[in-house]
Amino acid sequence: MTTKFRFVAGKIVDTTDAPPPRERPEAMSHNIGFGQHQLAQFEADRVANGHTDIEFRLDPAVPQFYNVHSGSKKALEKYVNHRGSVNKTSRCGHFLTADDMKQAEELARR
């Protein structure tokens, strides 16, 4: 087993047994989403302009609406700009894991 150390707050800390870092969730945007009647149009534009890291998925809460998903914030930001939109948030969409969503649902149901 390899011993791992990190420099934290001015001290060297042994992180050998620390849990692995949380995976960075994918980037997603409701703001540039669209209705299902526009899917063919946006898919053709996505392919024609080389946005390979962009995917359109149906919104589970509104099945007629597609959200825009990406594996990276940078790719989503590039696509947002291509669509003529401007992201003025610091996070470019929502970064929530499945656990975050489950916890939010439990809190909402109380």
trRosetta pair geometry for C-beta under 8 A, 3 or more apart (Angstrom, degrees):
i j d omega theta_ij theta_ji phi_ij phi_ji
1 16 7.0 79 148 -169 116 118
2 16 7.5 -165 102 -125 54 97
3 14 6.8 -49 -171 -143 99 100
3 16 5.0 -48 -137 -80 57 127
4 14 7.3 108 79 -166 54 56
4 15 4.8 -61 105 75 103 86
4 16 5.0 149 33 -84 79 56
4 18 7.7 -95 82 28 123 107
5 12 5.4 3 -178 -176 125 97
5 13 6.6 149 -157 74 70 40
5 14 5.8 -42 -99 -101 76 46
5 15 6.5 136 -121 16 20 86
6 12 7.5 161 82 -153 32 54
6 13 5.4 -23 64 61 82 94
6 15 5.0 37 -3 -18 108 136
7 10 7.7 16 179 -104 88 8
7 11 7.4 165 -154 81 56 30
7 12 5.9 -32 -99 -97 65 62
7 13 7.6 148 -108 15 15 82
8 11 6.1 -30 71 64 70 80
8 13 4.8 -12 26 3 119 133
14 17 7.9 32 131 17 98 84
15 18 4.1 -33 -166 3 80 133
22 97 7.2 -93 -180 -54 118 151
23 97 7.6 114 71 -108 87 122
24 95 7.5 -44 -172 -158 74 123
25 95 5.0 145 65 -166 111 72
25 96 6.3 -90 92 71 173 22
25 97 5.0 -146 -70 -79 126 66
26 69 5.8 33 135 -172 135 97
26 70 6.3 174 -178 84 98 40
26 71 5.5 -60 -122 -112 101 38
26 72 7.9 -56 -142 -40 67 27
27 69 7.2 146 86 -161 55 50
27 70 4.7 -16 67 65 103 95
27 71 7.5 9 23 85 86 9
27 72 6.3 -6 2 117 122 18
27 73 4.7 144 -73 -89 140 53
27 75 7.4 166 48 63 134 84
27 76 4.0 -120 115 -12 138 150
27 92 5.8 -11 -151 112 129 104
27 93 4.9 106 -176 58 80 138
27 95 6.9 -30 -101 -84 58 85
28 67 5.7 23 -175 151 104 126
28 68 6.9 156 -156 86 54 53
28 69 4.9 -14 -104 -106 86 72
28 70 7.5 -179 -77 24 43 66
28 76 7.7 -104 -62 -114 14 149
28 93 4.9 168 73 173 41 134
28 94 5.7 -34 68 54 98 84
29 32 5.1 25 119 30 131 92
29 33 6.8 -170 112 -40 73 80
29 67 6.7 169 78 -172 43 85
29 68 4.7 -12 57 62 96 103
29 76 6.2 150 -22 -172 117 122
29 80 6.7 146 -71 -84 171 110
29 87 7.9 -93 -111 -98 134 120
29 92 7.3 -59 -73 166 111 66
29 93 4.2 -94 -72 -94 71 112
29 94 7.9 153 -90 9 39 74
30 33 5.2 -39 -160 -5 43 126
30 59 7.5 59 -117 -99 94 132
30 67 5.6 -42 -94 -119 56 103
30 93 7.8 137 4 -134 63 85
30 94 7.8 34 -11 -5 99 116
31 80 7.9 34 86 -127 117 112
31 85 6.7 147 129 -178 115 153
31 87 7.8 145 65 -102 153 83
31 93 7.8 -132 16 -94 104 74
32 68 5.3 -14 84 4 100 143
32 79 7.5 166 102 124 159 98
32 80 5.9 -155 -33 -115 151 74
32 83 5.3 99 -148 85 133 166
32 85 5.5 -134 -84 8 114 160
33 59 7.0 37 -158 -48 157 121
33 65 5.7 52 146 171 131 97
33 66 5.5 -176 -161 91 90 54
33 67 4.7 -42 -95 -104 125 44
33 68 5.9 -149 -82 -13 63 80
34 38 4.3 -78 153 74 130 135
34 39 7.4 173 95 -70 113 51
34 42 5.8 159 38 -38 151 148
34 56 8.0 -37 45 -140 98 129
34 65 7.4 175 93 -153 22 68
34 66 5.6 -11 61 55 69 101
35 38 5.4 90 65 7 72 103
35 64 6.0 -7 -149 147 82 93
35 65 6.1 -47 -102 -103 50 62
35 66 7.5 87 174 12 3 86
36 39 5.6 -10 -162 -28 51 115
36 58 7.6 13 -86 -106 108 98
36 64 5.1 -99 -3 -163 114 62
36 65 7.2 -91 -36 -68 78 20
36 66 6.5 120 -85 -31 59 100
38 41 5.0 -59 -167 45 69 117
38 42 5.6 58 138 -17 93 107
38 66 7.9 -130 72 30 92 124
39 42 6.2 -66 -144 43 27 100
39 43 5.8 25 162 -20 68 113
39 56 6.5 168 -134 118 88 153
39 66 6.2 117 -94 -31 93 152
40 43 5.8 -56 -139 39 26 111
40 44 6.3 28 160 -20 63 107
41 44 6.1 -58 -152 34 24 109
41 45 6.5 20 153 -14 61 110
42 45 5.6 -54 -146 40 35 113
42 46 6.2 42 153 -26 67 104
42 56 6.5 104 106 -73 126 150
42 66 7.6 -174 64 83 150 145
43 46 5.6 -50 -146 32 32 115
43 47 6.5 26 157 -14 64 106
43 56 6.7 -96 -78 16 87 139
44 47 6.1 -58 -148 40 29 107
44 48 6.0 27 156 -18 65 113
45 48 5.8 -57 -139 40 28 111
45 49 6.1 5 167 -1 64 115
46 49 6.6 -78 -149 47 19 94
46 51 4.7 -84 -158 60 76 114
46 54 5.5 -131 -147 84 122 125
46 56 7.6 -143 -34 -28 158 110
46 79 7.7 9 -120 -133 91 120
47 50 7.8 40 -180 -65 30 28
47 51 7.8 -79 -62 46 22 76
49 82 6.1 126 146 -161 155 145
51 54 4.2 1 145 12 113 128
51 75 7.2 124 -159 -177 83 96
51 78 7.3 179 -115 105 99 106
51 79 5.1 80 -139 -96 142 106
51 82 6.9 -128 -66 32 130 164
53 70 5.3 61 133 -154 91 93
53 71 5.3 -94 -166 34 106 98
53 72 6.1 -8 157 27 149 97
53 75 3.8 -56 86 -157 129 164
54 68 6.3 -23 -163 -167 102 98
54 69 7.4 137 -161 77 51 48
54 70 5.3 -28 -100 -88 58 97
54 75 6.4 -156 -58 149 78 110
54 76 7.2 129 -102 -98 90 58
54 79 5.0 109 -87 -86 140 154
55 68 7.7 140 74 -161 42 51
55 69 4.7 -30 69 70 93 99
55 70 7.1 161 19 -81 76 44
56 66 4.4 14 -179 176 104 132
56 67 7.4 159 -153 75 57 37
56 68 6.2 -30 -100 -102 68 58
56 69 7.4 167 -93 20 17 84
57 66 6.5 142 70 -152 24 78
57 67 5.8 -25 67 59 81 87
57 69 5.4 21 6 -6 116 129
58 63 5.6 14 178 -148 125 57
58 65 7.2 107 -154 75 61 46
58 66 6.0 -53 -91 -98 43 65
58 67 7.8 51 152 14 9 80
59 62 4.5 13 88 54 127 80
59 63 7.0 -132 71 -78 70 23
59 65 4.5 -7 18 84 127 98
59 66 6.9 -164 -21 -109 83 14
59 67 5.1 100 -76 -27 88 104
60 63 7.6 9 -148 -78 24 71
62 65 4.2 20 107 21 115 121
68 76 7.0 133 125 -137 109 96
68 79 6.7 -164 173 118 140 141
70 73 7.6 144 93 -78 121 17
70 75 4.5 -167 -173 91 135 109
70 76 3.9 -163 33 -62 144 90
70 79 6.8 -177 -66 12 140 138
71 75 6.7 36 56 36 71 144
72 75 4.5 89 66 8 95 101
72 76 6.9 -164 93 -5 51 86
73 76 5.8 -60 -150 40 32 110
73 77 6.1 33 154 -22 67 108
73 91 7.5 -100 -125 -178 128 51
73 92 4.9 116 -157 64 92 138
73 93 7.7 -159 -121 38 77 105
74 77 5.8 -54 -146 36 29 111
74 78 6.5 31 153 -20 63 105
75 78 5.7 -52 -150 34 32 113
75 79 6.5 30 152 -16 65 106
76 79 5.7 -56 -149 38 33 110
76 80 6.2 40 151 -24 67 103
76 92 5.5 133 96 154 119 121
76 93 6.0 -54 153 -6 156 137
77 80 5.5 -47 -145 32 33 115
77 81 6.5 33 154 -17 63 104
77 87 6.2 -97 -122 28 81 142
77 92 5.1 -64 -71 -123 92 147
78 81 5.9 -56 -153 37 30 111
78 82 6.4 35 148 -23 63 105
79 82 5.3 -49 -147 33 36 117
79 83 6.5 32 155 -16 65 105
80 83 6.0 -61 -154 38 29 108
80 85 4.9 -83 -176 77 80 105
80 86 7.4 110 144 -111 110 13
80 87 5.1 24 141 -34 163 110
80 92 7.0 -137 -11 -148 150 99
81 84 7.7 51 178 -68 34 19
81 85 7.3 -105 -83 62 24 60
81 86 7.6 50 -100 -97 66 54
87 92 5.0 42 162 -110 161 72
87 93 7.7 -50 -132 -30 137 67
89 92 6.5 -174 80 -53 95 29
89 93 7.7 166 73 -12 134 24
91 94 7.3 51 117 -106 128 24
91 95 5.8 -113 -179 -6 124 111
96 100 4.1 -129 -163 88 87 137
96 101 5.5 101 140 -53 124 85
96 104 7.7 -20 -159 -11 143 139
97 100 4.8 108 49 1 69 99
97 101 7.2 -134 97 -1 41 86
98 101 5.7 -55 -151 38 35 112
98 102 6.3 38 150 -22 67 106
99 102 5.6 -52 -145 35 32 113
99 103 6.3 32 155 -18 65 106
100 103 5.9 -58 -150 38 28 110
100 104 6.4 28 152 -19 64 107
101 104 5.6 -53 -146 37 32 112
101 105 6.3 35 153 -21 65 104
102 105 5.7 -53 -150 34 30 112
102 106 6.5 31 151 -19 63 104
103 106 5.7 -52 -149 35 33 112
103 107 6.5 31 153 -17 65 105
104 107 5.7 -55 -149 38 33 110
104 108 6.2 31 154 -20 66 107
105 108 5.7 -56 -146 37 31 111
105 109 6.3 27 157 -19 65 109
106 109 6.0 -59 -147 37 29 109
106 110 7.1 43 153 -38 61 97
107 110 6.0 -42 -159 8 35 116
